[in-house]
Amino acid sequence: MFKRRWKWFGPVISDEGFSLSYSYNTVLYTDPRGTFAFGFEDGSLSPAPFQVKGEPLGLDQATVEQMIDRILRGLRFDGHAAEVVRPGKK
């Protein structure tokens, strides 16, 4: 389940313990481990996160896939159509 703290702006907050916010061509995923930036432009989400806050840590592929699933659900809640664009796949 998703909500916003304020009706028209602010982060999208999930009851699963993460939130999403937007920056220029980026969606920011935040959970207790830190904040991770995913490229997001014209409905295309890059599956390669970059950690921008928190204690540096490595992410396994299963964790990244979980983040991507959560981001896609949050984006749909917020009215955005999005698809994951994986390099080398058409």
Backbone as CSV, one residue per row, in Angstrom:
resi,resn,N_x,N_y,N_z,CA_x,CA_y,CA_z,C_x,C_y,C_z
1,MET,0.843,-1.167,0.000,0.000,0.000,0.000,0.896,1.240,0.000
2,PHE,0.533,2.201,-0.813,1.323,3.414,-0.942,0.511,4.627,-0.495
3,LYS,1.231,5.668,-0.116,0.599,6.942,0.235,1.617,8.049,0.021
4,ARG,1.140,9.262,0.125,2.007,10.439,0.111,1.788,11.195,1.407
5,ARG,2.835,11.780,1.900,2.694,12.587,3.102,1.864,13.826,2.789
6,TRP,2.104,14.429,1.628,1.324,15.566,1.149,0.628,15.138,-0.131
7,LYS,-0.524,15.706,-0.400,-1.352,15.215,-1.499,-0.691,15.294,-2.863
8,TRP,-0.031,16.366,-3.218,0.468,16.559,-4.594,1.975,16.463,-4.750
9,PHE,2.709,16.396,-3.671,4.171,16.338,-3.802,4.755,15.598,-2.612
10,GLY,6.051,15.409,-2.645,6.729,14.663,-1.590,6.913,13.220,-2.006
11,PRO,7.606,12.457,-1.184,7.900,11.069,-1.552,6.666,10.183,-1.535
12,VAL,6.728,9.125,-2.336,5.738,8.054,-2.294,6.231,7.103,-1.210
13,ILE,5.390,6.834,-0.222,5.789,6.036,0.932,5.036,4.709,0.920
14,SER,5.760,3.617,1.137,5.167,2.289,1.165,5.104,1.772,2.597
15,ASP,4.092,0.970,2.885,4.026,0.332,4.196,5.015,-0.833,4.306
16,GLU,5.746,-1.120,3.224,6.787,-2.153,3.238,8.125,-1.608,3.748
17,GLY,8.192,-0.318,4.067,9.403,0.253,4.645,10.337,0.946,3.676
18,PHE,9.854,1.337,2.507,10.684,2.086,1.568,9.905,3.279,1.054
19,SER,10.629,4.206,0.438,9.982,5.363,-0.176,10.662,5.664,-1.502
20,LEU,9.937,6.377,-2.364,10.442,6.794,-3.665,10.304,8.293,-3.789
21,SER,11.321,8.910,-4.356,11.250,10.330,-4.680,11.940,10.523,-6.025
22,TYR,11.770,11.707,-6.577,12.279,11.976,-7.917,13.359,13.047,-7.889
23,SER,14.305,12.882,-8.788,15.338,13.871,-9.046,15.447,13.939,-10.569
24,TYR,16.316,14.770,-11.078,16.454,14.919,-12.519,16.840,13.591,-13.161
25,ASN,15.978,13.047,-14.026,16.193,11.780,-14.740,16.518,10.619,-13.804
26,THR,16.001,10.673,-12.581,16.337,9.673,-11.575,15.145,9.431,-10.653
27,VAL,14.987,8.201,-10.240,14.073,7.892,-9.142,14.961,7.403,-7.999
28,LEU,14.709,7.935,-6.805,15.499,7.594,-5.630,14.710,6.617,-4.770
29,TYR,15.303,5.467,-4.514,14.717,4.430,-3.668,15.409,4.506,-2.316
30,THR,14.633,4.674,-1.246,15.207,4.772,0.097,14.591,3.721,1.000
31,ASP,15.457,2.993,1.707,15.019,2.046,2.729,16.030,2.126,3.875
32,PRO,15.907,1.305,4.915,16.835,1.431,6.052,18.318,1.276,5.701
33,ARG,18.645,0.650,4.570,20.049,0.477,4.168,20.651,1.734,3.578
34,GLY,19.815,2.638,3.043,20.316,3.860,2.419,19.430,4.295,1.270
35,THR,19.988,5.173,0.448,19.274,5.694,-0.715,20.031,5.285,-1.968
36,PHE,19.271,4.787,-2.949,19.846,4.288,-4.183,19.185,4.991,-5.364
37,ALA,19.998,5.467,-6.297,19.489,6.172,-7.475,19.407,5.210,-8.653
38,PHE,18.259,5.242,-9.328,18.039,4.471,-10.550,17.712,5.469,-11.653
39,GLY,18.353,5.336,-12.805,18.038,6.205,-13.930,16.592,6.000,-14.365
40,PHE,15.864,7.104,-14.599,14.470,7.019,-15.020,14.176,8.183,-15.956
41,GLU,13.920,7.853,-17.220,13.647,8.884,-18.209,12.692,8.335,-19.257
42,ASP,11.667,9.105,-19.582,10.683,8.746,-20.608,10.114,7.345,-20.414
43,GLY,9.836,6.971,-19.162,9.242,5.674,-18.878,10.210,4.516,-18.840
44,SER,11.499,4.781,-18.995,12.516,3.724,-18.985,13.294,3.769,-17.677
45,LEU,13.340,2.645,-16.988,14.048,2.537,-15.721,15.321,1.724,-15.921
46,SER,16.444,2.285,-15.527,17.723,1.578,-15.609,17.844,0.632,-14.417
47,PRO,18.245,-0.628,-14.633,18.342,-1.591,-13.536,19.674,-1.552,-12.788
48,ALA,20.445,-0.482,-12.946,21.756,-0.382,-12.299,21.738,0.715,-11.236
49,PRO,21.545,0.342,-9.960,21.478,1.361,-8.905,22.844,1.923,-8.539
50,PHE,22.807,3.159,-8.060,23.996,3.837,-7.551,23.652,4.317,-6.151
51,GLN,24.420,3.904,-5.156,24.126,4.287,-3.779,24.559,5.729,-3.543
52,VAL,23.631,6.548,-3.042,23.927,7.958,-2.809,23.945,8.334,-1.333
53,LYS,23.355,7.501,-0.450,23.373,7.747,0.996,23.426,6.418,1.721
54,GLY,24.023,6.445,2.904,24.081,5.248,3.737,25.469,4.640,3.741
55,GLU,25.630,3.667,4.611,26.892,2.930,4.704,27.089,2.140,3.408
56,PRO,28.239,2.288,2.738,28.451,1.584,1.469,28.270,0.071,1.622
57,LEU,27.530,-0.501,0.684,27.329,-1.937,0.710,27.131,-2.456,-0.703
58,GLY,27.430,-3.707,-0.891,27.229,-4.351,-2.184,25.838,-4.976,-2.218
59,LEU,25.212,-4.952,-3.361,23.881,-5.518,-3.508,23.939,-6.740,-4.410
60,ASP,23.297,-7.830,-3.978,23.220,-8.989,-4.854,22.075,-8.789,-5.843
61,GLN,22.031,-9.601,-6.876,21.051,-9.430,-7.945,19.618,-9.587,-7.437
62,ALA,19.402,-10.483,-6.491,18.051,-10.684,-5.943,17.551,-9.421,-5.240
63,THR,18.442,-8.741,-4.522,18.072,-7.505,-3.840,17.761,-6.409,-4.844
64,VAL,18.564,-6.303,-5.892,18.316,-5.299,-6.935,16.978,-5.568,-7.609
65,GLU,16.679,-6.832,-7.906,15.400,-7.177,-8.538,14.223,-6.831,-7.625
66,GLN,14.385,-7.036,-6.325,13.337,-6.666,-5.370,13.120,-5.150,-5.383
67,MET,14.207,-4.397,-5.404,14.104,-2.934,-5.477,13.380,-2.505,-6.750
68,ILE,13.743,-3.117,-7.873,13.125,-2.771,-9.156,11.623,-3.058,-9.113
69,ASP,11.235,-4.203,-8.568,9.817,-4.534,-8.448,9.089,-3.488,-7.605
70,ARG,9.671,-3.116,-6.485,9.056,-2.111,-5.620,8.954,-0.756,-6.324
71,ILE,9.995,-0.382,-7.050,9.973,0.899,-7.765,8.874,0.895,-8.822
72,LEU,8.777,-0.178,-9.600,7.750,-0.244,-10.639,6.348,-0.142,-10.039
73,ARG,6.108,-0.813,-8.910,4.802,-0.710,-8.260,4.535,0.704,-7.750
74,GLY,5.561,1.332,-7.178,5.415,2.701,-6.695,5.176,3.690,-7.822
75,LEU,5.859,3.503,-8.941,5.663,4.378,-10.093,4.246,4.236,-10.652
76,ARG,3.743,2.995,-10.710,2.359,2.786,-11.177,1.369,3.489,-10.254
77,PHE,1.583,3.386,-8.940,0.728,4.079,-7.978,0.718,5.577,-8.253
78,ASP,1.883,6.100,-8.628,2.034,7.533,-8.854,1.605,7.953,-10.262
79,GLY,1.108,7.004,-11.059,0.572,7.335,-12.378,1.574,7.303,-13.512
80,HIS,2.740,6.683,-13.298,3.762,6.600,-14.341,3.836,5.187,-14.919
81,ALA,3.831,5.101,-16.222,4.097,3.821,-16.878,5.610,3.686,-16.979
82,ALA,6.129,2.531,-16.615,7.581,2.347,-16.650,7.911,0.925,-17.058
83,GLU,9.045,0.792,-17.725,9.571,-0.522,-18.057,11.069,-0.513,-17.800
84,VAL,11.584,-1.681,-17.468,13.015,-1.820,-17.198,13.729,-1.997,-18.527
85,VAL,14.760,-1.220,-18.744,15.558,-1.297,-19.966,16.899,-1.914,-19.601
86,ARG,17.072,-3.154,-20.045,18.316,-3.869,-19.751,19.249,-3.750,-20.947
87,PRO,20.514,-3.415,-20.701,21.472,-3.268,-21.807,21.570,-4.537,-22.644
88,GLY,21.590,-4.365,-23.953,21.763,-5.477,-24.866,20.498,-6.262,-25.182
89,LYS,19.374,-5.874,-24.596,18.110,-6.567,-24.859,17.149,-5.629,-25.562
90,LYS,16.476,-6.139,-26.580,15.529,-5.328,-27.322,14.134,-5.898,-27.220
